[in-house]
Amino acid sequence: MPLAEKTVERIRASAALYPSKQSAILPALWAVQHEQGYVTDEAMGEIAQHLGLPPSLIEATASFYSMFLTRPEGRHEVVICVNAPCMLRGADEMAAYIERRLGVRDGQTTPDGSITWHSTIECLGACGGAPMMQVDHRFEEDLTREKVDAIFERLRTAPAPHEMGHPEKAAAVEPVKGEKARSGAEGARPRGRKTQK
Amino acid sequence: MALKQILTRDFGTENLHQLQVYERKGGYTGFKKALEMQPDELVELVKKSGLRGRGGAGFPTGNKWSFLPKGMYPRYLVCNADESEPGCFKDRYLIETSPHQVLEGVMIAAYAIGANLAFIYIRGEYLPQYEALENAIDEARQAGYLGKNLLGKGYELEVILHRGAGAYICGEETALLTSLEGYRGEPRLKPPFPAIKGLYGKPTVVNNVETVSNLPHIVLNGADWFAAIGTPTGKGTRVWCISGHVNKPGNYEVENGTPIRELIEVHGGGVWKNRKLKAFQPGGASMMVLLPEHLDVALDFDAIAKAGSMAGAGAMVVMDDTTCMVDAARRYVKFFQHESCGKCTPCREGTFWMANVFDTFENGTARETDIDLLLDIGYNIDGRSFCPLGDASTWFPRSVIKYFRDEFQEHVSEKGCPFKKQPVEAVA
């Protein structure tokens, strides 16, 4: 599947931005994943063409980074952290609940194709809100079973982030008071609000 | 001592992430003042302030800047926003609440070292924070804070926001630069240090998010003002992330020198569920465990080092008396195994074998001799790895064996974890 015009434009813009074209490899891989949901060999070949670099270099770089998917997964990605700070606050129990609730094992996709979930040992940077998970790279903190249920219910029908008009920019977050959904400060701030009054 | 808010002073303000609000709170006056000064004066100012890097190593920021070779251009400023240390979430808080403060700090640092191009390398998982910075950069550019001939002073600056893609190692400064250049994020040999040969082989300074966030305040209020806060060798404040078994986990900015007890018992709300404190870790996953007897140690690089641990990235992980220390150490070791880049053998193989041995303690097949086997593997990684990732993978487990050896022995004699009723599956 050839890359969309818009993605190609993004790749070319990145190449022009950096002092070295090679620095545009990660932005290009992100652009491809935004469009197609994962990164194929074919797409890496296209990136190589647009950047004027050998395809082997693109794959050498891509394969180092854990966030680039190489095969299609569920429409939504749910990742729960089980590193020590989260473990201390019940992440194992929450991961077990997610497994029961979705009926598929760690790393698998629900039969309806809506959710791929996995646990990770890589800290996601929300230890203060543990147990926590990321849904399509958006933070969901202080998880309870009810909260998890509500999130899964929403994801069953929500389109994948890359299918939205604005890639990765909306999906999981409800718009705040009719404003454009943005998370910078609003979406992920409950921890901040709690502190430093 | 109470909270001392410098970086987080205005964090209760609604919409602080917006340029107008940030400016109303005095934002960008530090940058304006900086542009009135000569770059060398700024370097001297920051040297005199005593600011030390907040990324973990605590290296004096002004000194780092002054290592750049004279007359070699271009040179680059890189802001390290690849925060990935387990237990640490302060950079995320600083970015999402006040992205302009980070950006203003980056701009001041770039001007001070004479860079016309700066980069912010943010970890891939921080998508909302990436967007917050993206918006901030757009707003700043439209307002004339980025671009050519800034504020009529003839200085030109652009900032490129670069998104990582899931690699803890890229928080190590040379690995970060390699990654920014588009390669696999593997660390490089030092020397040459980035100040001499950094990004694209040019002189480069890498500063942490919290470090640069201090700069607007130091420029505005002066070196003496900053140097009067904190301890003789640890000036200013730090934003401490407190997590684990406390009532009020979160980020708290306190003056350096504040006792650990205050952070845990007052700001963190004390140990939860009326349980007793068993242990805590003052610097995130990498750092050695400390005990309740260390509660009166000061939150300060040197004081914590003297107590046998490290302040690291400012992440306080608190563990109550129900915690299985063996399992906590196992998680961290698995983390380092997962994040080892594979470049050097001691780290790649050592973390793998440590993780395997740790699993035997949890699944009940460990032997008494495996405790010393862990120490032996750790000994052969620490100081023999290419970069600090390997070294750091051994510090917490070895300190846990030192203080809680009996727990390892119980795992052996009870053929499994005495803290859990059911057998534990391997994680991740």
Chai-1 contact restraints between the chains, C-beta under 6 A:
chainA,res_idxA,chainB,res_idxB,connection_type,confidence,min_distance_angstrom,max_distance_angstrom,comment,restraint_id
A,P19,B,Y200,contact,1.0,0.0,6.0,A-B,restraint_1
A,S20,B,Y200,contact,1.0,0.0,6.0,A-B,restraint_2
A,Q22,B,G182,contact,1.0,0.0,6.0,A-B,restraint_3
A,S23,B,E181,contact,1.0,0.0,6.0,A-B,restraint_4
A,S23,B,G182,contact,1.0,0.0,6.0,A-B,restraint_5
A,I25,B,G182,contact,1.0,0.0,6.0,A-B,restraint_6
A,L26,B,A165,contact,1.0,0.0,6.0,A-B,restraint_7
A,T61,B,G182,contact,1.0,0.0,6.0,A-B,restraint_8
A,T61,B,R184,contact,1.0,0.0,6.0,A-B,restraint_9
A,F64,B,R184,contact,1.0,0.0,6.0,A-B,restraint_10
A,Y65,B,A165,contact,1.0,0.0,6.0,A-B,restraint_11
A,Y65,B,G166,contact,1.0,0.0,6.0,A-B,restraint_12
A,Y65,B,A167,contact,1.0,0.0,6.0,A-B,restraint_13
A,S66,B,G166,contact,1.0,0.0,6.0,A-B,restraint_14
A,M67,B,G124,contact,1.0,0.0,6.0,A-B,restraint_15
A,M67,B,A165,contact,1.0,0.0,6.0,A-B,restraint_16
A,M67,B,G166,contact,1.0,0.0,6.0,A-B,restraint_17
A,F68,B,A165,contact,1.0,0.0,6.0,A-B,restraint_18
A,V82,B,V427,contact,1.0,0.0,6.0,A-B,restraint_19
A,N83,B,P86,contact,1.0,0.0,6.0,A-B,restraint_20
A,N83,B,R331,contact,1.0,0.0,6.0,A-B,restraint_21
A,N83,B,F335,contact,1.0,0.0,6.0,A-B,restraint_22
A,A84,B,A328,contact,1.0,0.0,6.0,A-B,restraint_23
A,A84,B,R331,contact,1.0,0.0,6.0,A-B,restraint_24
A,A84,B,Y332,contact,1.0,0.0,6.0,A-B,restraint_25
A,P85,B,P86,contact,1.0,0.0,6.0,A-B,restraint_26
A,P85,B,G87,contact,1.0,0.0,6.0,A-B,restraint_27
A,P85,B,S243,contact,1.0,0.0,6.0,A-B,restraint_28
A,P85,B,G244,contact,1.0,0.0,6.0,A-B,restraint_29
A,P85,B,V317,contact,1.0,0.0,6.0,A-B,restraint_30
A,M87,B,R331,contact,1.0,0.0,6.0,A-B,restraint_31
A,L88,B,G244,contact,1.0,0.0,6.0,A-B,restraint_32
A,L88,B,H245,contact,1.0,0.0,6.0,A-B,restraint_33
A,S119,B,A428,contact,1.0,0.0,6.0,A-B,restraint_34
A,T120,B,A428,contact,1.0,0.0,6.0,A-B,restraint_35
A,I121,B,K334,contact,1.0,0.0,6.0,A-B,restraint_36
A,I121,B,F335,contact,1.0,0.0,6.0,A-B,restraint_37
A,I121,B,H338,contact,1.0,0.0,6.0,A-B,restraint_38
A,I121,B,A428,contact,1.0,0.0,6.0,A-B,restraint_39
A,C123,B,S84,contact,1.0,0.0,6.0,A-B,restraint_40
A,C123,B,P86,contact,1.0,0.0,6.0,A-B,restraint_41
A,L124,B,E125,contact,1.0,0.0,6.0,A-B,restraint_42
A,G125,B,F89,contact,1.0,0.0,6.0,A-B,restraint_43
A,G125,B,R92,contact,1.0,0.0,6.0,A-B,restraint_44
A,A126,B,F89,contact,1.0,0.0,6.0,A-B,restraint_45
A,C127,B,G87,contact,1.0,0.0,6.0,A-B,restraint_46
A,C127,B,F89,contact,1.0,0.0,6.0,A-B,restraint_47
A,C127,B,S243,contact,1.0,0.0,6.0,A-B,restraint_48
A,G128,B,F89,contact,1.0,0.0,6.0,A-B,restraint_49
A,G128,B,S243,contact,1.0,0.0,6.0,A-B,restraint_50
A,G128,B,P249,contact,1.0,0.0,6.0,A-B,restraint_51
A,G128,B,G250,contact,1.0,0.0,6.0,A-B,restraint_52
A,H137,B,L127,contact,1.0,0.0,6.0,A-B,restraint_53
A,S183,B,P128,contact,1.0,0.0,6.0,A-B,restraint_54
A,G184,B,H17,contact,1.0,0.0,6.0,A-B,restraint_55
A,G184,B,E96,contact,1.0,0.0,6.0,A-B,restraint_56
A,G184,B,P128,contact,1.0,0.0,6.0,A-B,restraint_57
A,G184,B,E131,contact,1.0,0.0,6.0,A-B,restraint_58
A,G184,B,A132,contact,1.0,0.0,6.0,A-B,restraint_59
A,A185,B,H17,contact,1.0,0.0,6.0,A-B,restraint_60
A,A185,B,E96,contact,1.0,0.0,6.0,A-B,restraint_61
A,A185,B,T97,contact,1.0,0.0,6.0,A-B,restraint_62
A,G187,B,P128,contact,1.0,0.0,6.0,A-B,restraint_63
A,A188,B,E96,contact,1.0,0.0,6.0,A-B,restraint_64
A,A188,B,P128,contact,1.0,0.0,6.0,A-B,restraint_65
A,R191,B,G250,contact,1.0,0.0,6.0,A-B,restraint_66
A,G192,B,Y93,contact,1.0,0.0,6.0,A-B,restraint_67
A,G192,B,T97,contact,1.0,0.0,6.0,A-B,restraint_68
A,K194,B,G250,contact,1.0,0.0,6.0,A-B,restraint_69
A,T195,B,G250,contact,1.0,0.0,6.0,A-B,restraint_70
A,T195,B,N251,contact,1.0,0.0,6.0,A-B,restraint_71
A,T195,B,Y252,contact,1.0,0.0,6.0,A-B,restraint_72
A,Q196,B,T8,contact,1.0,0.0,6.0,A-B,restraint_73
A,Q196,B,F11,contact,1.0,0.0,6.0,A-B,restraint_74
